[in-house]
Amino acid sequence: CRVVKANCQIPVHSTPGRAFVQALRRHIRMHAEGKLFDVPQGKAFILEPNVTHGVEAVEETSFLVIVAPVESSGR
């Protein structure tokens, strides 16, 4: 779980796995694929692996992030 103060941003980055982001308290915005997505309290957002994205806190917000590894097809 992470807390971000109002009007703060987490810089653009990507994750090697699929990312699940849920706003636990208040409201964040996700910037991904050139679009802006609102994620209010209780809602979730899923990002595919390697998608460049950033996070902006509309208000002081706590949110949960889970990154799941992607299985390779080389089994």
C-alpha positions as CSV (number, residue, x, y, z in Angstrom):
1,C,0.0,0.0,0.0
2,R,1.3,3.5,-0.8
3,V,0.2,6.9,0.2
4,V,0.7,9.9,-2.1
5,K,0.0,13.5,-1.0
6,A,-2.5,15.7,-3.0
7,N,-1.2,17.0,-6.3
8,C,2.0,14.8,-6.1
9,Q,3.0,12.5,-9.0
10,I,4.9,9.3,-9.3
11,P,7.1,9.7,-12.4
12,V,6.5,7.8,-15.6
13,H,7.8,4.2,-15.4
14,S,6.8,0.6,-16.4
15,T,6.7,-2.8,-14.8
16,P,7.8,-6.1,-16.3
17,G,4.6,-7.8,-15.1
18,R,0.8,-7.1,-15.2
19,A,0.0,-4.4,-12.6
20,F,-3.2,-4.1,-10.6
21,V,-3.8,-0.7,-9.0
22,Q,-6.7,0.0,-6.7
23,A,-7.5,3.4,-5.0
24,L,-8.2,2.4,-1.4
25,R,-8.9,6.0,-0.2
26,R,-9.7,9.0,-2.2
27,H,-8.7,9.5,-5.9
28,I,-5.8,9.0,-8.3
29,R,-5.3,9.5,-12.0
30,M,-3.3,7.1,-14.2
31,H,-1.5,8.4,-17.3
32,A,-1.0,5.5,-19.6
33,E,-0.7,5.0,-23.4
34,G,-1.2,8.8,-24.0
35,K,-4.6,8.8,-22.1
36,L,-5.8,9.9,-18.7
37,F,-7.8,7.4,-16.5
38,D,-9.6,8.4,-13.3
39,V,-9.4,5.8,-10.5
40,P,-11.7,6.9,-7.7
41,Q,-11.9,5.2,-4.3
42,G,-12.8,1.5,-4.6
43,K,-12.1,1.3,-8.3
44,A,-9.2,-0.5,-9.9
45,F,-7.0,-0.2,-13.0
46,I,-5.0,-3.0,-14.7
47,L,-1.9,-2.4,-16.8
48,E,-0.4,-4.9,-19.1
49,P,3.4,-5.6,-18.8
50,N,5.8,-2.9,-20.0
51,V,3.1,-0.2,-20.5
52,T,4.6,3.2,-19.6
53,H,2.5,5.0,-17.0
54,G,2.5,7.6,-14.3
55,V,0.3,8.3,-11.3
56,E,-1.1,11.6,-10.1
57,A,-2.9,12.0,-6.7
58,V,-5.9,14.2,-7.0
59,E,-6.2,14.2,-3.2
60,E,-4.1,12.6,-0.5
61,T,-4.6,9.0,-1.6
62,S,-3.7,5.5,-0.5
63,F,-3.6,2.9,-3.1
64,L,-2.6,-0.8,-3.5
65,V,-0.3,-2.0,-6.3
66,I,0.2,-5.7,-7.1
67,V,2.5,-6.7,-9.9
68,A,2.1,-10.2,-11.2
69,P,5.0,-11.8,-13.1
70,V,4.2,-12.9,-16.6
71,E,5.0,-16.6,-17.3
72,S,7.3,-17.2,-20.2
73,S,6.1,-19.5,-23.0
74,G,9.5,-21.3,-23.0
75,R,8.3,-24.2,-20.9
